[in-house]
Amino acid sequence: MAILKIARMGHPVLLERAADVVDVTAVRGLVRDMAETLVDSGGIGLAAPQVHHSLRVILVSVPAGRAEDDESETPITALINPVLTPVGEEQVIGWEGCLSIPGLRGAVPRFQAVEFKALNLNGEPMSGQARGMMARVLQHEVDHLDGILYPMRMKDHSRFGFDEEIGRYTRKQEA
């Protein structure tokens, strides 16, 4: 296994639509390396284009305390050729960061709930519904597969800035 280099905003691989995976067995090694990279980075999601592979593969992992019910935890899960469908029209604005845009954060509107369909690492169909943080992570990572970075989704760029400054602002608002 290996920790992979993460592409940063400005690299062309992040702006193109990733190719569908035809042979799931051919991406198993990539998924293992992506999982190691995700753990090393401390992130909660990673898309193959972020590690310089233009393939429709994402990993998601939402730790306890960040999930919708604050108790459940989603272990690292690979979704191959994922397709998302919004459930309803409700969108919520939430703060997002990205391993490909280090040190910055922005307020991004996302659907509150989505249905997903994908293949697992055995090539078997998987599907389900996600809400809250998991829905946000899925949308963020699938956007990477379509060449979309979260600042492109933002409606108000006055709510885009450095993590450190956003943290100070948020603490002042909560005090």
Secondary structure as GFF3:
##gff-version 3
##sequence-region A 1 175
A	DSSP	three_ten_helix	12	15	.	.	.	ID=ss1
A	DSSP	three_ten_helix	24	27	.	.	.	ID=ss2
A	DSSP	alpha_helix	28	41	.	.	.	ID=ss3
A	DSSP	beta_strand	45	47	.	.	.	ID=ss4
A	DSSP	three_ten_helix	48	51	.	.	.	ID=ss5
A	DSSP	beta_strand	57	60	.	.	.	ID=ss6
A	DSSP	beta_strand	77	86	.	.	.	ID=ss7
A	DSSP	beta_strand	91	96	.	.	.	ID=ss8
A	DSSP	beta_strand	104	111	.	.	.	ID=ss9
A	DSSP	beta_strand	113	119	.	.	.	ID=ss10
A	DSSP	beta_strand	125	131	.	.	.	ID=ss11
A	DSSP	alpha_helix	132	145	.	.	.	ID=ss12
A	DSSP	three_ten_helix	150	153	.	.	.	ID=ss13
A	DSSP	three_ten_helix	157	159	.	.	.	ID=ss14
A	DSSP	beta_strand	160	162	.	.	.	ID=ss15
A	DSSP	alpha_helix	163	174	.	.	.	ID=ss16
###
